[in-house]
Amino acid sequence: MNGLATVLIVLGLFLLGGVYSFVKQGIGKSVITLLAVSAGFCLLAGVLRLDYWN
């Protein structure tokens, strides 16, 4: 099950990169908030999954 945790962590980091890009471009705050929350959940789920299965 480490593969799923890795995918979640990579997806969370990818979404954080999107947040950074959107902040620099000045995109709407609702999109930035949605991406930031999604990234946080992906990273949290990935880390908890690694901790649980190992």
C-alpha positions as CSV (number, residue, x, y, z in Angstrom):
1,M,0.0,0.0,0.0
2,N,3.0,2.3,-0.1
3,G,2.2,3.1,-3.7
4,L,-1.0,4.8,-2.9
5,A,0.6,6.8,-0.1
6,T,3.3,7.9,-2.6
7,V,0.7,8.9,-5.2
8,L,-1.2,11.0,-2.6
9,I,2.0,12.8,-1.4
10,V,3.1,13.5,-5.0
11,L,-0.4,14.7,-5.9
12,G,-0.4,17.0,-2.8
13,L,2.9,18.5,-3.8
14,F,1.7,19.0,-7.3
15,L,-1.3,20.8,-6.0
16,L,0.9,23.0,-3.8
17,G,2.8,24.0,-6.9
18,G,-0.4,25.0,-8.5
19,V,-1.3,27.1,-5.4
20,Y,2.1,28.9,-5.7
21,S,1.6,29.5,-9.4
22,F,-1.9,30.8,-9.0
23,V,-0.8,33.2,-6.2
24,K,1.9,34.6,-8.4
25,Q,-0.6,35.0,-11.3
26,G,-3.2,36.6,-9.0
27,I,-6.0,34.1,-9.7
28,G,-9.1,34.2,-7.5
29,K,-8.9,33.4,-3.8
30,S,-11.6,30.8,-3.9
31,V,-9.6,28.7,-6.4
32,I,-6.4,29.1,-4.4
33,T,-8.3,28.1,-1.2
34,L,-9.8,25.0,-2.8
35,L,-6.4,23.9,-4.2
36,A,-4.7,24.5,-0.8
37,V,-7.3,22.5,1.1
38,S,-7.1,19.7,-1.5
39,A,-3.3,19.7,-1.3
40,G,-3.4,19.6,2.5
41,F,-5.8,16.6,2.5
42,C,-3.7,14.7,0.0
43,L,-0.5,15.3,1.9
44,L,-2.2,14.4,5.2
45,A,-3.8,11.2,3.8
46,G,-0.5,10.2,2.3
47,V,1.5,10.7,5.4
48,L,-1.1,9.0,7.6
49,R,-1.2,6.1,5.2
50,L,2.6,5.7,5.3
51,D,2.5,5.8,9.1
52,Y,-0.4,3.3,9.4
53,W,0.9,0.7,7.0
54,N,4.6,0.8,8.2
